[in-house]
Amino acid sequence: MKLSIKHITFGIIAFFLSVGNVFGQFTRDLQYFTYPDQRGLNQFEAPFETDIEFNGINIRVGGANTLQFQGLRHDNTAGNLSDLESNFNLATSNLDLDVALASGVRMHLRTYLSSQNHNEAYVKGGYLQVDRLDFISEDFLSGLMDKVRFKVGHMELNYGDNHFRRSDNAQAIFNPFVGNYIMDSFTTEVAGEVYYYNEGLLAMFGVSNGKLNQSVTDAAEDDFKTKATVYGKLGYDKQVNDDLRVRLTGSILNISQSASIYIYSGDRAGSRYYDVITPGNFRAGRFAPSFTPGFGQPAAPGEMTAFMINPFIKYQGLEFYGVYENASGKIKSADDRRNFNQYGAELLYRFGAGEDLYIGGRYNLVDGEMTSGDIEIDRFNIGGGWFLTKNVLAKLEYVTQNYDGEGYAGSPYDGAEFNGVMMEAVISF
């Protein structure tokens, strides 16, 4: 009998459920682990402290399922955009495996079972996180490891804080709105990260191989080789008292040479605003700065440096999150270096028993210099959400987005805009 993807997927799930029952008796608590539900809100990096004991190999099977109802309209100067109907988007689904392998050692693996861009199942990525070295000997370098973490894998890069609040395909419970930021800084590459954390001070240094799609085929010329991406983060995160938490981080990422720069186009799942302005574009509604030649132009490597600053303040139920980001780069052989800026601000108020309800707004602005001229994109979201349980979230928002600038002249984005209502239901466990 020929096995389909569906048969294989259900077989994998059944296998891990049975193994998890043997080894972990379905224990859902893991060391140094961010819960994928309401308890994980505003966690950012996985916790650096734990009160969970390691009692043998524990396999935690989790996942997420998300569905949106989209009621958007779009238009542009030429008036030549096809009509959009109000209807449901494709339901998206994730499968997560988190395995406690030893005290302070955890593996994570995420598979997209369904996404806008890929209806078939495929692995997003995974990593090994090491917070203790007890597998060498008990309490080995324990004083150092109280403050240090190692993380390696084919994984999401920890550049900036936006990726902690974004929707990762079906995992949308940490995003208070439906869409991600316009410049969506997210990619998965083979990387290693070292963390230092001490009484609220946070430092991270990371290196990746700079490739979204892994290959050992060597470039014909040294000038076209993709070089390592280097990135880092410095920050301070402190629960000042029962009412007040303050966090401020700054991140930087440098790509010295790459045939393809993926930090703003590495998401292969797809955006939430389906088919706006450019139907069939699975990243519709987003913008990815380009510092390499476009289609039809001679191939040439590019270079880019980006930095992001993120303040976060939570006082009782009132929550502010901010973004300032700059990305500058050029085709390596060219002289003109171009800049793009992103600004963002979110203000939320969480209320009710256990802060199960929230209302708020987000403003997002991107401006920059394309080879065809300056452009500007702005978006405003207003809405709210309700945690029916810690694992189930319902969202409602109104969104409006506008495109402007001479860089869009003659394109579908010339004078383009979209607006309307989005509803989203999220299950995450």
C-alpha positions in Angstrom: 0.0 0.0 0.0 1.3 3.4 -0.9 1.7 5.7 2.1 0.6 9.3 1.8 2.0 12.3 3.8 -1.1 12.1 5.9 -0.5 8.5 6.9 3.2 9.2 7.6 2.3 12.2 9.7 -0.2 10.4 11.8 2.2 7.5 12.2 4.9 9.8 13.5 2.5 11.4 16.0 1.3 8.0 17.2 4.9 6.8 17.6 5.9 9.8 19.8 2.7 9.7 21.8 3.5 6.0 22.7 7.2 6.7 23.4 6.2 9.7 25.5 3.8 7.5 27.5 6.6 5.1 28.3 9.3 7.6 29.2 7.5 10.7 30.4 4.1 9.6 31.5 2.9 12.8 29.6 4.6 15.1 32.0 4.1 18.5 30.4 6.7 20.5 32.4 10.2 20.8 31.1 13.3 22.6 32.3 14.2 26.0 30.9 11.1 25.8 28.6 8.7 28.5 27.4 5.1 27.2 27.6 3.4 27.4 24.2 0.2 28.9 25.8 -0.9 31.9 27.8 1.8 31.2 30.4 4.4 31.9 27.8 3.3 35.5 27.0 6.1 38.0 27.0 8.7 35.3 27.9 11.1 36.2 25.1 14.1 34.0 25.6 13.4 30.7 27.3 13.7 31.1 31.1 17.2 30.9 32.5 16.1 29.5 35.8 14.0 26.4 36.6 12.5 24.5 39.6 11.7 21.4 37.5 13.7 18.3 38.3 15.0 16.0 35.6 13.6 12.5 36.1 14.6 10.7 32.9 13.9 11.2 29.2 10.7 13.1 28.8 9.0 13.6 25.4 6.5 16.5 25.2 4.3 16.4 22.1 2.6 19.7 21.4 1.3 21.8 18.5 -0.9 24.6 17.3 -3.8 25.0 15.0 -5.0 28.4 13.7 -7.8 29.7 11.4 -8.6 33.2 10.2 -11.7 34.8 8.7 -10.6 37.5 6.3 -12.7 40.4 5.3 -10.3 42.7 3.5 -10.6 45.1 0.5 -7.7 46.5 -1.6 -7.2 49.1 -4.3 -4.5 51.1 -6.1 -4.0 54.1 -8.3 -4.6 52.1 -11.5 -7.7 50.4 -10.1 -6.7 47.1 -11.7 -6.6 44.8 -8.7 -8.8 41.8 -8.6 -11.6 41.7 -6.0 -11.2 39.9 -2.7 -14.1 38.1 -1.1 -14.7 37.7 2.6 -14.0 34.1 3.5 -11.8 31.8 5.5 -8.1 31.3 4.9 -6.4 27.9 4.9 -6.2 26.4 8.4 -2.6 26.2 9.5 -1.1 23.6 11.8 2.2 22.9 13.6 3.6 19.8 15.4 6.1 20.4 18.2 8.4 17.9 19.8 10.3 18.9 22.9 12.5 16.3 24.5 14.3 16.5 27.8 17.5 14.4 27.1 19.4 15.1 30.3 19.4 17.6 33.2 19.4 21.0 31.5 19.6 19.5 28.0 16.6 19.9 25.7 15.8 19.2 22.0 13.1 21.2 20.1 11.7 20.3 16.7 8.9 22.0 14.9 7.1 20.7 11.8 4.7 22.7 9.7 1.8 20.3 8.9 -0.1 22.9 6.9 0.8 26.4 5.8 -0.2 28.9 3.1 2.9 28.3 1.0 3.2 24.6 1.7 0.1 22.4 2.0 2.3 19.4 2.7 4.2 18.8 5.9 7.8 19.9 6.2 10.2 20.6 9.0 10.7 24.2 10.0 13.8 23.5 12.1 15.0 22.6 15.5 17.8 23.0 18.1 19.6 21.6 21.1 19.6 23.8 24.1 22.2 23.2 26.9 21.8 24.9 30.3 23.6 22.3 32.5 26.7 20.1 31.9 25.7 17.4 34.4 25.9 14.9 31.5 29.7 15.2 31.9 29.6 14.9 35.7 27.2 16.0 38.3 27.4 19.8 38.9 30.2 20.2 36.3 31.0 23.9 36.0 27.6 24.6 37.7 28.6 28.0 38.8 29.3 29.0 35.2 26.3 27.3 33.8 24.0 29.2 36.3 24.7 32.1 33.9 25.5 30.5 30.6 23.5 28.8 27.9 24.5 27.1 24.6 22.1 26.6 21.7 22.9 25.0 18.3 20.8 23.8 15.4 19.1 24.5 12.1 17.0 27.2 13.8 15.4 30.6 14.1 18.0 33.2 14.7 17.7 35.3 17.9 18.0 38.7 16.1 15.8 41.4 17.7 12.7 40.7 19.9 10.0 40.9 17.1 10.3 37.2 16.4 9.2 36.3 19.9 5.9 38.1 19.3 5.3 37.0 15.7 3.0 34.3 14.4 5.1 31.3 13.4 2.7 29.6 11.0 0.0 28.2 13.4 1.8 29.3 16.6 0.1 32.6 16.9 -0.8 32.8 20.6 2.1 35.2 21.5 1.1 37.7 18.7 -1.6 40.1 20.1 -2.6 40.9 16.5 -3.2 38.8 13.4 -0.3 39.9 11.1 3.5 40.2 11.8 5.5 43.3 11.3 5.9 44.7 7.8 9.7 44.0 7.8 9.4 40.4 9.2 12.9 39.6 10.5 12.8 35.8 10.6 14.9 33.1 9.0 16.1 29.6 9.8 19.8 28.8 9.3 22.4 26.4 10.8 23.6 28.4 13.7 25.1 28.4 17.2 24.4 30.9 20.0 26.1 31.5 23.4 24.1 33.3 26.1 25.1 35.0 29.3 22.5 36.0 31.9 23.1 37.6 35.3 20.5 39.4 37.4 18.6 40.8 34.5 21.6 41.5 32.2 21.5 39.6 29.0 24.2 39.1 26.3 24.1 36.7 23.3 26.6 36.1 20.5 25.6 34.0 17.4 27.1 32.8 14.2 25.2 31.1 11.3 26.2 29.8 7.9 24.0 32.3 6.2 22.0 29.8 4.2 18.3 29.2 4.3 18.6 26.2 1.9 21.6 24.0 2.9 24.0 23.0 0.2 27.6 21.8 0.0 28.0 22.8 -3.6 30.9 25.3 -3.8 30.6 28.6 -5.5 32.5 28.8 -8.8 34.2 32.0 -7.7 35.3 33.2 -4.3 33.4 36.5 -4.9 30.1 34.6 -4.9 30.6 32.5 -1.7 28.1 33.0 1.0 30.0 33.9 4.2 29.0 33.4 7.8 26.4 35.7 9.4 27.4 37.2 12.7 24.8 38.6 15.1 24.4 39.5 18.8 22.2 41.0 21.4 22.6 43.0 24.6 19.8 43.7 27.0 18.3 44.2 30.5 15.2 42.4 31.6 14.0 42.9 35.2 10.8 42.2 37.1 11.2 45.3 39.3 8.3 44.5 41.6 4.9 42.7 41.4 3.5 45.5 39.2 6.4 46.5 37.0 8.6 44.7 34.5 11.1 46.5 32.3 13.1 45.1 29.3 15.3 46.9 26.8 17.4 45.1 24.2 19.6 46.0 21.2 20.5 43.6 18.5 22.8 43.7 15.5 23.3 41.3 12.5 26.0 41.5 9.8 26.1 39.7 6.5 29.4 40.5 4.8 28.7 38.6 1.6 25.8 36.5 0.4 24.2 35.5 -2.9 20.8 35.6 -1.2 19.9 37.6 2.0 17.1 35.9 3.9 16.7 37.7 7.1 13.5 39.5 5.8 12.4 36.7 3.4 13.2 33.6 5.3 9.6 32.7 6.3 8.4 29.9 4.0 5.0 29.6 5.7 3.3 32.8 4.5 1.7 36.0 5.7 -1.8 36.4 7.3 -3.2 38.9 4.8 -3.9 36.6 1.9 -3.6 37.9 -1.7 -3.6 41.6 -0.9 -2.2 43.8 -3.7 -0.4 40.9 -5.3 -2.6 37.8 -5.5 -0.5 34.6 -5.3 2.3 36.2 -3.3 2.4 34.2 -0.1 4.3 37.1 1.6 1.6 39.6 0.7 1.5 42.6 3.0 5.1 42.4 4.0 8.2 44.1 2.7 11.7 42.6 2.3 14.6 45.0 1.6 16.7 43.7 -1.2 20.5 44.2 -1.5 21.1 41.7 -4.3 20.3 42.0 -8.0 16.7 41.3 -9.1 15.5 38.7 -11.6 16.9 39.2 -15.0 20.0 41.1 -13.8 23.5 39.6 -13.6 24.2 37.7 -10.4 26.2 39.5 -7.7 26.5 39.0 -4.0 25.2 41.5 -1.5 26.1 42.8 2.0 23.9 44.1 4.8 24.0 45.3 8.4 20.9 45.5 10.5 20.2 46.6 14.0 17.0 46.6 16.2 16.2 48.3 19.5 13.2 46.9 21.5 11.8 48.5 24.7 9.2 46.6 26.6 7.3 47.8 29.7 4.5 46.2 31.6 2.8 47.9 34.5 0.0 45.9 35.9 -2.3 45.3 32.9 -0.8 48.0 30.7 1.8 46.9 28.2 4.0 48.8 25.8 6.3 47.2 23.1 8.4 49.3 20.7 10.6 48.8 17.6 13.2 50.8 15.9 15.1 48.9 13.2 17.6 50.0 10.5 18.8 47.8 7.6 21.5 49.1 5.3 23.3 47.4 2.5 24.3 47.2 -1.2 25.3 45.0 -4.0 28.9 44.3 -3.0 30.3 45.6 -6.3 28.3 48.8 -6.1 29.0 52.1 -4.4 25.5 53.2 -3.4 24.5 52.0 0.1 20.7 52.1 0.7 18.9 52.3 4.0 15.5 51.1 5.3 14.0 52.0 8.6 11.2 50.3 10.5 9.3 51.9 13.4 6.7 50.1 15.5 4.7 50.7 18.7 2.1 48.5 20.5 0.0 49.6 23.4 -2.2 46.9 25.1 -4.3 46.7 28.1 -4.9 43.3 29.6 -7.7 42.8 32.0 -10.2 40.4 33.5 -9.5 37.3 35.7 -6.0 36.2 34.9 -5.7 39.0 32.2 -7.8 36.8 29.9 -9.0 39.8 27.9 -7.0 42.5 26.1 -7.5 45.5 23.8 -4.9 47.5 22.0 -3.4 49.0 18.9 -0.2 48.8 16.9 1.4 51.3 14.5 4.0 50.1 12.0 5.9 52.3 9.5 8.6 51.3 7.0 10.5 53.8 4.8 13.6 53.5 2.6 15.4 53.8 -0.7 14.7 51.3 -3.4 16.7 51.5 -6.6 13.6 53.0 -8.3 13.1 55.7 -5.6 11.9 56.2 -2.1 9.0 54.2 -0.6 6.9 54.3 2.5 4.5 51.8 3.9 2.4 52.3 7.0 0.0 50.0 8.9 -2.4 50.5 11.8 -4.1 47.7 13.7 -6.7 48.0 16.4 -8.3 45.1 18.1 -8.4 42.7 21.0 -8.5 39.1 22.1 -10.0 36.7 24.6 -8.2 33.7 26.2 -11.1 31.3 26.5 -8.6 28.9 28.3 -4.9 29.2 28.5 -4.6 27.2 25.3 -7.4 28.9 23.2 -7.3 32.5 22.0 -9.8 34.4 19.8 -8.7 37.6 18.1 -10.6 40.4 16.3 -8.9 43.3 14.6 -9.3 46.1 12.1 -6.3 46.7 9.9 -5.4 49.4 7.3 -2.2 49.5 5.3 -1.0 52.1 2.7 1.8 52.3 0.1 3.4 55.5 -1.1 6.5 56.8 -2.8 8.1 57.2 -6.3 9.8 53.8 -5.9 6.4 52.2 -6.6 5.5 54.2 -9.7 4.1 51.9 -12.4 3.8 48.9 -10.1 0.7 47.4 -8.5 1.8 49.1 -5.2 1.5 52.6 -6.7 -1.0 54.3 -4.4 -2.1 50.8 -3.1 -4.0 50.2 0.1 -5.9 47.5 1.9 -8.2 47.5 4.9 -10.8 45.5 6.7 -11.6 43.1 9.5 -9.7 40.0 10.5 -10.7 37.3 13.0 -8.4 34.6 14.2 -8.8 31.5 16.4 -5.7 29.9 17.9 -5.3 26.7 19.7 -1.8 26.0 21.2 -0.6 23.3 23.6 
